[in-house]
Amino acid sequence: MDASSPIDIPVVIIGGGGVGLTLSCFLSDEKVQHVLFEKHPTTSILPKAHYLNQRTLEIFRQHGLAAPIQENGCPLENMGRVEWRTSLGGDGPFDGRQLGSVSAAGGIPGTEQAAMYKRDSPSTASNLPLLRMEPVFKKIAEERNPGNIFFNTNVEDFEEVGDHVIVRVKMADGQIVHYRAQYVVCCDAGKLSTPKLGIKMEGVSGLVDFVSTHFKADFSKYWDDRTLITHFINPEGGSMAHLDCGALMQMGPTWGKHSEEWVLTFGFPVEDSKRFEQEALPPRIRQLLKLPDLEMEVLHISHWVLDRVVADKYRVGRVFIAGDAAHRRPPTTGLGLNTGIEDAANIAWKLGQVVNGKASAGLMDTYEAERRPVGIRNSDWAFFTFGNMQVLSAGVGLIPGQQEYNYQRFVNLFSDTDIGRASLAHIKRVIGTQNIEYSAHDIELGFSYPDGARVDDGTEGPTPDTSGQVYTPTTRPGHRLPHAWVEKDGKKLSTHDLIYTGDYDYMLITDEDGSKWVEAAKRISKLSNISVGAAQIRSRPHSRPEGLCLDIEDRWINLREVKNGGAILVRKDNFVAWRSATAAAEPEKTLRSALEVLLKQAPVANFHMNGYTNGEVEVEVPKVEEVNSVVADVVEVTSVA
């Protein structure tokens, strides 16, 4: 590749969808210079992904994206239920009947599930279609990295040459420009990256074609304000209720029954040529809903051929993949965009450490080690919940192509008889099994990193809930830091907020007996370029010293899983990196040893503002004998039980 005068940049992002744009926002927060290229002229014009789970909102909370998303997104009270109905309208004997429902995302107030969701996270889930979500991301990305977010710009090729990657870009005006990057992250759904890198997508492809009609209509007379999605099952449908009979969901921008926009999705076998008959979709929608006079304004019709595939590797040299380039799965459980945003958050803080000379390039090896198993897990769960949809229609007792039998089945189902009541109760129980999709709380929060940037302490993690419902918090290394509320100077903070109370690379959490840990963090921060904040959370019923914090719900003592004088080291992404169950005889030496493992000490290429250089810097945590008594700023968070 001819690149005689390349532009030097630490990181190039290929792809400006939801994952690429959020990665840009995160890298800006990490003070990593970068440029983003997106081949399309605008953000998405399709609703596509819409559900944002609690873990994603936690990430957004840390990076200043949560507020604009929640301001525009669906309120929790309008997305707390998913139901199955025979139709919306109609005057037949079983039209407009509800067959069953499940709660979603902890959104039904007063329930045990709602309390669990509220207890386990500082953030609530949200719902916002991609066509309104991506402009929010793009605006923030441009504000944080002005002049470096390029749309209508096509990356034609890239090639790794020694210790950098040359990226060939065709700009919007047709000019060819070359960039020389330390690292490239491909968020392009695999369009360029997968074939270029020789990556294989492992799994099954071409499962079904989901054909979605995005349209405007008024359903205010028929829609329950609490419902996000309605699936339809009726005698005219076949055995796969969620495919043949369709699913309708609100898309805003007003939420609840007054939503102006909607999406209705039908499933077609990929070999069925009828999936391309777009003119047949509006009449079919009216027939399905039993609303023959429904006024519709069709906005877009789109196809999504479902796969369950995961890349065999997430990295080739200095080029990484994230989002749909790395994993694609059915939409059930909403694990697509959410998993991609988690990818972006994971690689962003690591690039920040490496590019800024705080960790060796070896830290980048942990990206695939951590994220690929999660990609497999989430893809498998989505495939599992997708398959369970077939159980629902089997529970109703529909037989494909047997409309006369299916009609009689529904007559019996709603009859005032013992078998009718028994059948309907059974269907409700079967529908209840789809909580594995709509309230997969442990799937969303309970994933962990058995390998990667963490120091194993030899303990066993909690046993995952087989239904994916119940999340068990733990401070075991490789797991998400448990959430608990604390108060400092009158301000309510989550334990997740502690690392962002200063410009820290790591946060050390201890208690009132952990003063020596605090001093160790101070000295290491003073004599190295690694900034370790410290937070002391008091667990004894003593008076609160001035300037320290209060554990306002008395939960942390039961969540910390370390004894008095122990310590927990937290990464920038709020995952536990290391912990000491008890006080250490030599806390500074112990902490330094943990950091050395995490930082993968080795020479690391450093990027300078005046251009790319092959110069090496040593990432080194100061040794105990080299440390003098120094004073450094530290955030001390103390609680009173």
DRENFIMAR-126260 format. One record per residue: z, x, y of N, C-alpha, C in turn; residue in three letters. Coordinates in steps of 0.1 Angstrom, whole numbers, plus 5000, padded with zeros to 4 digits. Each point is the difference from the previous one (the first is absolute). Last residue first. Example, Ala and Ser with C-alpha at 12.3 -4.5 7.8 and 13.67 -1.06 7.14 Angstrom:
507151284978500050095011500849925011SER/499950034943500049915012500050095012ALA/
//
This chain:
559647815019500049894990501049895003ALA/497250355033501449964996499949894990VAL/496550435016500349854999501449994996SER/496350375026501249984992500349854999THR/496150395015500249864998501249984991VAL/497650405033501049974990500349854999GLU/496050385017500449865001501149984989VAL/498750475027500049934987500549855003VAL/498550525025500249865001500049944986ASP/501850505007498749925000500349865001ALA/502350535001500249865004498649945001VAL/502250434970499249965011500349855003VAL/501550474970500549885004499249965013SER/497550304965501250015008500449865004ASN/496950224958500349905009501350035008VAL/497850244963499450035013500449905011GLU/501549984954500550125006499450045013GLU/498449634974501449985005500550125007VAL/494849915000501050024990501450005006LYS/495449735017500850125002501150014989PRO/495149794993501349945004500950125001VAL/494549995004501250064994501249935006GLU/494350064997500949895001501350044994VAL/495850295021501049994990500949885003GLU/494750105014501350005005500949984988VAL/494750185012501049944991501350005007GLU/494450005015501350065000501049934992GLY/495249915011500550024986501350074999ASN/497749655038500450144997500450014986THR/497549665042500450024986500350154997TYR/500649815051499050014989500550024986GLY/502549965042498850075005499050014989ASN/504349804993499349925009498750065005MET/502050104951500450035013499149925010HIS/501750004945499049975009500550015014PHE/501250234949500549935012498849985010ASN/501350104943499050015011500549925012ALA/503450214964499249875003499150035012VAL/503550254958499250015013499249885001PRO/504449924975498950084997499250025013ALA/504149664978499950125008498850094995GLN/501649504995499050084992499750135007LYS/503149625012499050065009499050094993LEU/503749804977499249895006498950055009LEU/503150304980499249944989499149895007VAL/503050225028499050094995499149944989GLU/503749765017498950005009498950094996LEU/504049994975499349884999498749995009ALA/503050375004499350004987499149884998SER/502950015038498850095001499250014987ARG/504049765000499049935007498850085002LEU/503750214979499549894992498849925007THR/502350345024499250064989499449894991LYS/503149855032498850065007499050064990GLU/504349834985499049895004498750065006PRO/503950174967499250075010498949905005GLU/503149834970500850125005499350075011ALA/499249474993499650134995500850115005ALA/500649434990500050115010499650134993ALA/498149594975501350035005499950115011THR/496249814979500949904997501450025006ALA/495150145018501150074994501149894998SER/494249995007501449965003501050084993ARG/494349935018501050074992501449945003TRP/495949805016499550134995500950074991ALA/498949465016501150104998499350134993VAL/497549665034500250014986501150124999PHE/497949845042501149934995500149994985ASN/496950265028499549874995501149914995ASP/500850455015499549925011499549874996LYS/503750214969498850055005499649915012ARG/505150124981498949905001498850055006VAL/505050144973498950055009498849914999LEU/505749974990498649954997499050055010ILE/505650114981498950005010498749954994ALA/506050034993498650024995499049985011GLY/504849925004499650145002498650034995GLY/502349594978500450055014499750155000ASN/497049784965501449995003500350055014LYS/495449744982500650145001501549985004VAL/496849634998500050064987500550155000GLU/499049615035499850155001499950074987ARG/501049525010498650034998499850154998LEU/504249785010499649954987498650044997ASN/501950105042500950074990499649964986ILE/497849795038499550144997500950064989TRP/500749565021499250014988499750144995ARG/502449745039500850074989499250014987ASP/498649845046500149904988500850064988GLU/499350245042500349865005500149904988ILE/500850535011499349934989500349855001ASP/500250365042500749914992499149944989LEU/500250495033499549874997500849924989CYS/501050395043499549994986499749854997LEU/501950165042498650044999499549994986GLY/505250025005499149975011498650064997GLU/503249864959499950105011499049975010PRO/502649644969498750065001500050105012ARG/504049854964499549975013498750075002SER/501149904950500750075011499449955013HIS/499349914948500449915011500950075010PRO/495950224969501449974999500449925012ARG/495650204992500349904990501449964998SER/495950245036501449994996500249894990ARG/495750325014500449864998501449994994ILE/496650385027501249974992500449865000GLN/495450335007500649875003501249994991ALA/496050385021501249974991500649875004ALA/495050325003501049925006501149974990GLY/496250405003500849914991501049935008VAL/495250315006501149925007500649904991SER/497150494998500349884993501249935007ILE/498250445011499249895006500149874992ASN/504050385005498749984993499349905008SER/504550125011499450134996498749994993LEU/502749625015500050095011499150124997LYS/500849674967499149955010499950105012SER/503150094966498650014994499049955011ILE/504549955011499750145000498650024994ARG/501849565001499950055013499550145000LYS/501149804959498749945006499850065014ALA/504050114980498950074993498749955005ALA/503949785015499950145006498850074993GLU/501049594982499549985014499850145006VAL/502149984959498649974998499349995014TRP/504650044999499450134997498549984997LYS/502749625008499850075012499350144997SER/501449584972498850094999499750085012GLY/503349644989500450124994498950104999ASP/499449565017501050065009500550134994GLU/495249874983501149925004501050085009ASP/494350034990501350034993501049915006THR/494450135002500949895001501350044992ILE/495350245024501150024990501149895003LEU/494450075011501349945004501050024989MET/495050245018500849954989501349945007TYR/496750155028499250014988500749944988ASP/500649885055500550074988499050004989TYR/501149855051498850064995500350094988ASP/503049565013499750135006498750054994GLY/501749594987500950015012499850135007THR/497949854958499249985012500949995012TYR/501750034956499250125001499249995013ILE/502849634988500750125004499150125002LEU/498949534986499850055013500650135004ASP/500649764958498650055001499750055014HIS/504149794990500050144995498650065000THR/500849625036499950014985500250154996SER/502049765046499050094994500049984985LEU/501949795051499949984986498950084994LYS/503150085046498749974995500049994984LYS/503850125030499649865002498649964995GLY/501950444994500049975014499449865003ASP/499550064952500350125008499849975015LYS/500249764946500049985014500450135007GLU/497749824950501050075007499949975014VAL/498049824948500149995015501250085005TRP/496750084955501349945004500150005015ALA/496350124955500349955014501449955001HIS/497850404966500549865001500349975015PRO/496350354983501350005005500549855001LEU/496250164964500249955014501549995004ARG/498650354961500049855003500249985015HIS/500050444979498749944997500049855002GLY/504750224992498950075006498749944994PRO/504349695003499550104991498850075006ARG/502849625016499850125008499550124991THR/499549434996500650124995499750115009THR/499549414990500050125009500750124994PRO/497349574978501350074999500050125009THR/497149504995500050145004501450065000TYR/497249574976501350045005500050155003VAL/496049764983500749925010501250075007GLN/496750104961499650055013500849935012GLY/500349964950499349895007499650055014SER/502650284972498749974993499249895006THR/503450365023500049864996498749974994ASP/501950515000499249905008500149864994PRO/503850394998499049944991499249905008THR/502550435024500249864995498849954991PRO/500850535001499849905010500349864994GLY/502150494985499149904997499949905011GLU/501450545005500549864997498849914996THR/499950485014500349984987500549864996GLY/498250195042501550034999500449974985ASP/495250165029500649914990501550044998ASP/496850035044500750094991500849914990VAL/495249945030501349954998500750104990ARG/495049905014500950075010501449944999ALA/497149944956499650025013501050075009GLY/500249654954499650145003499550015015ASP/501849594985500650094990499750155002PRO/500049565033499250124998500750104990TYR/499949425010500750135002499050114997SER/500649415011499350124995500650135003PHE/501549545013500650084990499250114994GLY/498849645034501050095005500550104990LEU/496649664991499750055013501050105005GLU/500449804957498850075000499750065014ILE/503749724994500350144995498750084999ASP/499749555015500950075009500250154995HIS/496849584993500150134992500850105009ALA/498449505003501350065004500350124992SER/495949774995500349965013501450055005TYR/498050094955499150035010500649995014GLU/502449884961499750144998499050055011ILE/501249544995500850075010499850154998ASN/498049664973499250075009500850065011GLN/501749714966499850144995499250085010THR/500849535006501150085004499950154995GLY/497049664985499750045013501050095006ILE/501049804959498950104999499650055013VAL/503149655000500650134994499050114999ARG/498549575013500750065011500750134995LYS/497849754968499050065009500750075012ILE/502649744969499550134994499150075010HIS/501449585012501150095001499650144995ALA/497049644995500150055014501150105002LEU/499549804957498950095003500050055015SER/503349684985500250134994498850105003ALA/499749565016501150075007500250144994ARG/496949724978499550045014501150085007GLY/501149824958499150124999499450045013ILE/502849614999500750124996499250124999ASP/498349635034500350004986500850134997THR/497149805039501549985000500449984985ASP/495650305018500549874996501549994999SER/497050385012500649935010500549854996PHE/497850294969500950095007500849935010LEU/496449804976501250004993501150085007ASN/495749995019500649865000501350004993VAL/497650405000500749975012500549865001PHE/497550124962501250085001500849985012ARG/495849804995501049934993501350085000GLN/496350215019500449885008501249934993TYR/498050354977500950055011500449895009ASN/496949914965501350034995501050045011TYR/495649935013500649874995501450024995GLU/497450385013500649935011500649864996GLN/498650484979500449874994500649915010GLN/498650475007498949924997500349864994GLY/503950364996498750025008498949914995PRO/505249874998499050064991498750025007ILE/505749935013498649975002499150084990LEU/505149965007499349954988498549975003GLY/504050205025499649865004499249944988VAL/501450444996501249925000499649855004GLY/496750345002500349964986501249914999ALA/498950175042499149894996500249974986SER/502750355016500349875007499049894996LEU/499550454984501149934993500249865006VAL/497150325020499349934989501149914992GLN/501450295034499449885006499349924989MET/501850434992501049894998499449875006ASN/497750425005499849944987500949884998GLY/500450245040498749944999499849934987PHE/503750275005500249875006498749925001THR/499850444981500949914992500249875007PHE/497650325023499249964989500849904991PHE/502250225035499149905006499149944988ALA/502950354989500849875003499149905006TRP/498150424991500449944988500749875002ASP/499150275037498749944994500349934987SER/503650235020499649895008498749934995ASN/501550404978501049904999499649875007ARG/497350395007499849944986501049894998ILE/500550235040498749935000499749944986GLY/503750275005500349875006498749925001VAL/499850444982500749914991500349865007PRO/497950335028499149954989500849914990ARG/502250225037499349885003499149954989ARG/502850424999500849885003499249875001GLU/497950424990501149984990500849885003ALA/496650135030499449944988501249974990GLU/501350225039499449875003499549934988TYR/501950455001500949894996499449875004THR/498150435011499849974986500849884996ASP/500350195044498949904998499749974985MET/503250335014500549875002498949894997LEU/499150475001500449954987500649865001GLY/498850285038498949924995500449934986ALA/504150145031498850074995499049894995SER/503449925041500050004986498850074995ALA/500849965046501449984996500150004984LYS/496150035033500650124996501449994995GLY/496649665015500950055010500850124996ASN/497149784969499150045012500950065011VAL/502349834962499150114997499250055012VAL/502949615003500850124997499150124998GLN/497849595007500850045012500850124998GLY/497849804964499050075009500750055012LEU/502649734973499750134993499050085008LYS/501049565013501150095004499950144993TRP/496549684992500150035014501250095003ALA/499049814956499250125003500250045015ILE/502249604985500450124992499350135004ASN/498849585020501450055004500450124993ALA/496049794986499950065013501350065006ALA/500049754959499350134998499950075014ASP/501649575001501050094994499450144998GLU/497149665013500850045011501250104996ILE/497249814966499350105008500850045012GLY/501749664973500150134993499250115008THR/499849565017501450055001500150144993ASN/495949764998500350065013501450065001LEU/499249784958498950095004500350085013GLY/502749654974500350144999498950105004LEU/501149484994499850065013500350155000GLY/500149644964501250085004499850075014THR/495549864977501349954997501250095003THR/495150095004500849975012501449954997PRO/497250344966499949865005501049985012PRO/498450504997500649914990499849855005ARG/499150585009499649875003500449914989ARG/500750545022500449904990499549865005HIS/498950435022500850044989500349904990ALA/497549925039499350114994500750054988ALA/501949665028499049954990499250114994ASP/504250205023499549865000499149964989GLY/500050515011501149915002499449855000ALA/498950584989499649875001501249915001ILE/498650555013500949904993499349865001PHE/498850585005499649865002500849904992VAL/500050494998500649965013499649865004ARG/499650124949500150105011500849955012GLY/499249634973499250104996500050115011VAL/503049534984499850115008499050104993ARG/501849604981500149965014499750115010TYR/498649854946500750095008499949965015LYS/498449724966500650104991500750115007ASP/499449485019499350134999500750104991ALA/500049464993500850105008499350144998VAL/499049424993499750144998500950085008VAL/498549494989501350064998499850144997ARG/496949605027500250114991501550014997ASP/496349605022501350064997499950114990LEU/496749795040500050024985501250084996VAL/498749695044500850114996500050014984TRP/497349765047500150024985500950124998HIS/499149605043500050144995500250004985SER/498849695048500150004985499950144995ILE/501249745051499550114992500249964985HIS/500649685035499950125008499450114992LEU/499949435001500050124992499850125009VAL/501949505008499250105007500150134992GLU/501049444990500250144997499050085009MET/502349474989499250085009500350154999GLU/500549574964500650115006499050085009LEU/499749604969499649995014500650125008ASP/501049924953498550005001499550015015PRO/504350134971499949975014498550005003LEU/502550154959499949855001500049965015LYS/499950454981501149965008500149855000LEU/496450214977501350054994501249945007LEU/495649915017500349934987501350044994GLN/498550215040500449865003500349934987ARG/498450444995501450005006500449855003ILE/495650074985501050024989501450005005ARG/496549975031500149884992501050014989PRO/499150405025500749895008500149874993PRO/497650374978501550015001500649895008LEU/495250094990500749904991501550015002ALA/496850295023499949865005500849904992GLU/499650464987500949985010500049865006GLN/498750274955499549875006501049965011GLU/500550374969499350045012499449885007PHE/502449984958500950065010499350035013ARG/497949844959500449905010500950065011LYS/498350244961499250015012500449905010SER/502850254960499749875005499250005013ASP/502250374975498649974996499549875004GLU/504550165009499050085008498649984995VAL/503849615000499650114992498950095007PRO/503349725031498749994992499950114990PHE/503849725036499750124992498749964992GLY/502149845051499649974986499750124992PHE/502849875049499450094991499749944987THR/501149905056500049944987499250094990LEU/502550025052499250064990500249934987VAL/500749905057500449994986499150084992TRP/501749865056499150074990500650004986GLU/502349805038498649975003499050054989GLU/505449844998499150114999498649965002SER/504249734998499049995011499150135001HIS/503649924968499049904998499049995011LYS/502450474997500449874995498949904999GLY/499650395037500450004986500649864996TRP/496050235035501249925000500549994985THR/496150235005501150085006501249925003PRO/498549994955500350005014498849975009GLY/500349994951499750135006500250015015MET/501249714948499950005015499850145005GLN/498449814950501150065007499750005015MET/498449814946499949995015501150065007LEU/497250014949501350015007499750015015ALA/497349844949500150055013501550015005GLY/497449874957500549905009500450045014CYS/498350294964499149895001500449905010ASP/502950384995498750045002499149885002LEU/504649964990499950075013498650055003HIS/501049784958500249915011499850075014ALA/498050054951500650095009500349945013MET/497949754966501350054994500750105010SER/496749655023500050054986501350054996GLY/498849585036500050154999500050044985GLY/500249545016498750055002499950164998GLU/504149754997499249984988498650065002PRO/503950225028499649864998499049994989ASN/503250355034499849984986499649854998ILE/500850415042499649874995499750004985PHE/503150285041499150014989499749864995HIS/502050225048499949894991499050024989THR/503250295040498849994991500249884991ILE/503250085035499050105003498749984993LEU/504349655015499150054990499050105006THR/503449725023500650114993499150084991ARG/498849605025500250115009500650124993ASP/496749634978501550025002500250125008ASP/495549674999500650134997501550005003TRP/496649645009500250024986500950124996TYR/498449855044500549884994500450024986LYS/498050355027501449975004500649874994SER/495750284997500749954988501449955004PHE/494950155022501349955003500649944988ASP/496350435008500249864996501449955004ALA/496250464996501049935008500049854996LYS/498950484970499549885007501149945009PHE/498350384959500850005012499549895009HIS/499550114945499449935012501150005011THR/499050314952500949945010499349945012SER/499650184946499249965011500849935010VAL/500650364956500749905009499249985012PHE/498950184949499650005014500749895007ASP/501450314954499549875005499650015015VAL/500850384971500849904993499549865004LEU/498550505007499249884999500749884994GLY/501950484987499349965012499349874997SER/504350354980499049904998499449955013VAL/502250504990500549874999498849904997GLY/500350495028500449964986500549865000GLU/496850345031500849895001500349944986MET/498650525019499749894991501149895002LYS/497750435031501249924996499649894991ILE/497550355026500050004985501249934994GLY/498650085048501150084994500050004985LEU/496849745025500050135006500950094993LYS/499949534990498950084994500050145005PRO/503549745019500150004985498850084994THR/500349935048500950104995499950014984SER/497549685029499550145000500950094992LEU/501249554999498549995002499450145000LYS/504849844995499350084990498550005001GLY/503349815030499949914988499150074990ALA/501750215040498649945001499749914989ASP/503450355018500549864999498849915001CYS/501350554994499049904999500649864997CYS/501450515023500649884992498949895001VAL/500450585008499349875002500649894991VAL/501450535024500149894989499149885004TYR/499850405026500950054989500049914988GLN/495750025033501349944998500850084990ALA/495449985034500650094990501549964999ARG/495049745016501550035002500550094989TYR/494949855025500850054989501450025004HIS/495549675016501150095004500850044987VAL/495149745020500750054988501150105005ILE/497649555025500350145000500750044987GLN/498949555014499050074991500250155000GLY/502749665023498850025007499050084992ASP/504349894983499449875003498750025007ALA/501450404968500749925010499249885004MET/500550314955498949955009500749905009LYS/501950444970500249875006498849965008VAL/502350374961498849975008500049865004ARG/503850394985499749864999498849975010VAL/502950424972499049975010499649864998ILE/504750284987499049904995499049985012VAL/503550434983499849895009498949914994HIS/501550444983501249935004499849895010ASP/496050154970501250085001501249925004GLY/496349705002499650145001501250095002VAL/498349464986501150095002499450154999GLU/497649535017499950114990501250095003GLU/497349485013501150105002500050104989PHE/496849575026500350094989501250085004ASP/498449635025498850014991500450094988GLU/502649665037500250134993498950014990VAL/499849685045499950024985500250144996ASN/501149615041499850144998500150034985THR/501249605027498550015000499650154998ASN/504849995017499349904991498550025002PHE/504650325010498649985001499549894990PHE/504550265026499749894990498649955002ILE/502150335028499850064987499949894989ASN/501149955049498850084999499750064986GLY/505049875009498949965008498850104999PRO/504549874974499050114998498749975008ASN/503749705002500750124996499150124999ARG/498249575011501050035010500750134997GLU/497049834969499350055011501050045011GLU/501749794962499550134996499350065012ALA/501549565005501150105000499550144996ILE/496949654999500550015014501150115000LYS/498349884958499050085007500550025015LYS/502549714971500150144996499150095008PHE/499749545008501350055004500250154996VAL/496149784985500050035015501350045005PRO/499849874954499450135003499950035015GLU/501749574984500950114997499450135005MET/497649584999500950015012501050124999ARG/496949934965499149995012500849995013LEU/502150004956499550135004499249995013LEU/503849634991498750054994499550125006PRO/505249864993499050015011498750054994LEU/505649914988498749964996499049995012ASN/505250234982499249935010498749974993SER/505650154988498650004998499249925010ALA/504750245012499549884993498550024998THR/504450375007498749945005499749884991SER/503750314993500149965014498849925006PRO/502050014947499050065010500349965014SER/502449834960499550134995499150085010ASP/502249555007501050104997499450144998ARG/497349615005500650045013501050114998LYS/497949824962499050065008500750055013TYR/502749744972499750134994499050085008MET/501049565012501150085003499850144995ALA/496849674989499950045015501250095003ALA/500049824957499050105002499850045014GLN/503049664989500550134996499050115001GLU/499649585033500050034986500650134997THR/499449815045501149944992500050034985GLY/495350015028501450025005501049934991PRO/495250204987500649875001501550015003ILE/496750384994499849925012500749865001GLY/499250434969501449965005500049915012GLY/495950134975500550105010501449975006ALA/498149594974499250135003500750085010ALA/500749564960500350065014499350135001SER/498149584970500950125000500350055014VAL/498149514972500050105011500950114997SER/497149524979501150095000499950105011GLY/497349604993500350034986501250104999LEU/498149605037500550144998500450024985GLN/496249645022501350034994500350144999ARG/495949755017501150045010501350024994GLY/496949714970499650095011501250035009ASP/499549724958500850125000499550105011PHE/498249554995501449984994500850135000PRO/496249945038500049984986501550004995GLY/498050085045500849884998500049964985ASP/499250465037499649924989500949884998GLY/500850535020499849865004499649924987GLY/501350464995500749965013499849865003LEU/500350204949499049995011500949985013SER/502050114958498749954995499049995011THR/504050385001499749855002498749964993ARG/504050425008498949964992499849855001TRP/502550425033500049884992498749984992GLU/503650355030498649994995500049894990VAL/503450195044499749924988498550014996ARG/502250205040501050014990499749934987GLY/497950065047499450074989501050014988MET/500949835045498749944997499350064988ASN/504350155018500249864996498749934997GLU/500150455016500449994986500249864996LEU/496450125038501550004998500449984986PRO/495350235014500549874996501650014999CYS/497350345033500049964987500749874997GLY/499750265042498849934997500049934986ASN/503750265016499749915011498849914997GLU/501350354971500849884998499849905011GLN/497750415002499649934988500849874999ILE/501150305035498749935002499549924988PRO/504250254995500049895010498749945002ALA/500450384970500549874995499949895010ALA/498950495004498949904998500549864996LEU/502350455008499849925012498849914999GLY/502250314966498950055008499549915012HIS/503649894968500250145003499050065010GLN/499549564983501250015009500350145004ARG/496649924968499649965014501150015010PHE/501050074955499250115005499649975014ILE/502149664978501050105003499250135005GLU/497449644986500649975013501150105003LEU/498050034958499050035011500649985014THR/502649874963499950155001499050045010ARG/500549544991501150055007499950155001GLN/495449754995501349984994501150085008ASN/495149745011500750135002501449994995LEU/494949724995501450014998500550145002TYR/495349905004500849935010501550014998HIS/494350164987501550024998500849935011ALA/495349835004500350104990501650004997LYS/496749805036501549994999500550104990PRO/495550115028500449924989501549994999LEU/497450285029499749875004500449904990ILE/501750545013499549894990499849875007SER/499550415032501049974989499549894992THR/496150265024501249935004501050004988THR/495850224998500150005014501349935005PRO/499350294953499749875005500350005016HIS/500950394973498649985001499649865006LYS/504350355009499749874993498549975002GLU/503950435007498649965001499849874991PHE/504150345027499649904990498649955002LEU/503650455011498949925004499749904989VAL/504450345018499149954990498949925007HIS/505150315005498749975006499049964989GLN/505449945000498950074993498749965007VAL/504849855006499550105009498950094993LYS/502449604984500450134994499550115009GLU/498949555011501550015001500550144994ASP/495449904996500450025014501550025002SER/498449894958499850145003500250035014LEU/500349554986501150084994499850145004PHE/496649705012501249985008501250084995CYS/496050024976499850075013501349975008SER/499849794959500250144998499850075014LEU/499049554999501450025000500350154997THR/495549885000500649985013501550025000LEU/497750024959499650115008500649995014GLY/500649654969500750124996499750115009VAL/497949585008501449995002500850134996GLY/495050105011500649874996501550005002GLY/496450365007500949945010500349864997GLY/497950514979500349864997501049945010GLY/500050504990498849934998500349864996ILE/502650435027500249874992498649944999ILE/502050525011499049905002500349894990VAL/502950445023499849904990498949915004VAL/501150415025500850014988499749904989PRO/496450215035501049895000500850014987ILE/495550255030501250024992501049885002ASP/494550045003501149975008501350014991ILE/495250284993500849894997501149985010PRO/495450274995501049995011500849874997SER/496850154968500250125007501049995011SER/498349764956501049965009500450125008ALA/496749804957499950085012501049955010ASP/500149984945500049925012500050095012MET/
//
